[in-house]
Amino acid sequence: MGVASVFALILMVIMIVANWKIFTKAGKPGWASIVPFYNMYTLFEVAGMNGWMFLLLLVPIVNIVMAIMVYINLAKAFGQSGAFAVGLILLNPIFSLILAFGKAQYVGTGDTKTGNVATK
């Protein structure tokens, strides 16, 4: 049980660091990655979705669909392919680190309502 706890703690720290960098690349405050619920709200905004849609993650079955949608939109917001979105869905910690520390730049989603306008 101790090994599992240490592994979970390491994974949590990795995701906080990755989200911090992703948020700062997108022009959002990095500290949002350490605030429960607000981090998901911010992630949805970075992905070009309505921030309050994160509440649908609390609904069984719907949460799976919403998670897939947010990772597809997040990949698009950083100019990545559909294959990268599949990586975000299946191997989230690894691909989040690639997104955070790789060469991917935030290009937005073209959604003028949230202020995320694509620069390409």
C-alpha positions as CSV (number, residue, x, y, z in Angstrom):
1,M,0.0,0.0,0.0
2,G,2.9,2.4,0.7
3,V,4.4,1.8,-2.8
4,A,1.0,2.7,-4.4
5,S,0.8,5.8,-2.3
6,V,4.3,7.0,-3.3
7,F,3.5,6.3,-7.0
8,A,0.3,8.2,-6.8
9,L,2.1,11.2,-5.1
10,I,4.8,11.2,-7.8
11,L,2.1,11.1,-10.5
12,M,0.2,13.9,-8.9
13,V,3.3,16.1,-8.7
14,I,4.1,15.4,-12.4
15,M,0.6,16.4,-13.4
16,I,0.7,19.6,-11.4
17,V,4.0,20.6,-13.0
18,A,2.8,19.7,-16.5
19,N,-0.5,21.6,-16.0
20,W,1.3,24.6,-14.6
21,K,3.4,24.9,-17.7
22,I,0.5,24.2,-20.1
23,F,-1.6,26.9,-18.3
24,T,1.3,29.5,-18.5
25,K,1.8,28.7,-22.2
26,A,-1.9,29.5,-22.7
27,G,-1.7,32.7,-20.8
28,K,-3.5,31.5,-17.7
29,P,-2.1,31.6,-14.2
30,G,0.1,28.6,-13.4
31,W,-1.0,28.4,-9.8
32,A,-4.5,27.3,-11.1
33,S,-3.0,23.8,-11.5
34,I,-2.9,23.4,-7.7
35,V,-6.4,24.5,-6.9
36,P,-9.0,21.7,-6.9
37,F,-11.9,22.2,-9.4
38,Y,-10.4,25.5,-10.6
39,N,-7.7,23.5,-12.4
40,M,-10.3,21.7,-14.4
41,Y,-12.2,24.9,-15.1
42,T,-9.0,26.4,-16.4
43,L,-8.2,23.3,-18.5
44,F,-11.6,23.5,-20.1
45,E,-11.0,27.2,-20.9
46,V,-7.6,26.5,-22.4
47,A,-9.2,23.8,-24.6
48,G,-11.7,26.4,-25.8
49,M,-14.7,25.0,-24.1
50,N,-17.0,26.6,-21.6
51,G,-15.2,26.4,-18.2
52,W,-18.3,25.4,-16.4
53,M,-18.7,22.3,-18.5
54,F,-16.1,20.7,-16.2
55,L,-19.1,20.0,-13.8
56,L,-20.2,17.3,-16.3
57,L,-17.1,15.4,-15.2
58,L,-19.2,14.6,-12.0
59,V,-21.8,12.7,-14.0
60,P,-21.0,9.0,-14.6
61,I,-20.6,8.0,-18.3
62,V,-20.8,11.6,-19.4
63,N,-17.4,12.2,-17.7
64,I,-15.7,9.8,-20.1
65,V,-17.1,11.6,-23.1
66,M,-16.2,15.0,-21.6
67,A,-12.6,13.9,-20.9
68,I,-12.2,12.7,-24.4
69,M,-13.6,16.0,-25.8
70,V,-11.4,18.2,-23.6
71,Y,-8.2,16.3,-24.6
72,I,-9.1,16.5,-28.3
73,N,-9.8,20.2,-28.0
74,L,-6.6,20.7,-26.0
75,A,-4.5,19.0,-28.7
76,K,-6.1,21.3,-31.3
77,A,-5.5,24.4,-29.1
78,F,-1.8,23.6,-29.2
79,G,-1.8,22.8,-32.9
80,Q,-1.3,19.1,-32.4
81,S,-2.8,16.2,-34.4
82,G,-5.5,13.8,-33.7
83,A,-2.9,11.1,-32.9
84,F,-1.5,13.4,-30.2
85,A,-5.0,13.7,-28.8
86,V,-5.2,9.9,-28.6
87,G,-1.9,10.0,-26.7
88,L,-3.4,12.6,-24.3
89,I,-6.4,10.3,-23.7
90,L,-4.5,7.0,-23.2
91,L,-1.1,8.1,-21.7
92,N,-2.1,11.5,-20.2
93,P,0.9,12.1,-17.9
94,I,3.5,11.4,-20.7
95,F,1.7,13.5,-23.4
96,S,0.9,16.3,-20.9
97,L,4.7,16.6,-20.2
98,I,5.4,16.6,-24.0
99,L,2.8,19.3,-24.5
100,A,4.1,21.3,-21.5
101,F,7.9,21.1,-22.2
102,G,7.9,20.4,-26.0
103,K,7.9,22.9,-28.8
104,A,4.1,23.1,-29.1
105,Q,2.8,26.6,-28.9
106,Y,-0.7,27.7,-27.9
107,V,-2.6,28.8,-31.0
108,G,-6.0,28.9,-29.4
109,T,-9.2,27.4,-30.8
110,G,-10.6,30.3,-32.9
111,D,-13.3,30.8,-30.3
112,T,-13.8,34.6,-29.9
113,K,-16.2,34.2,-27.1
114,T,-13.5,32.9,-24.7
115,G,-10.9,35.1,-26.2
116,N,-9.0,32.2,-27.7
117,V,-8.3,33.2,-31.2
118,A,-6.1,31.1,-33.4
119,T,-3.0,32.9,-34.6
120,K,-2.2,30.7,-37.6
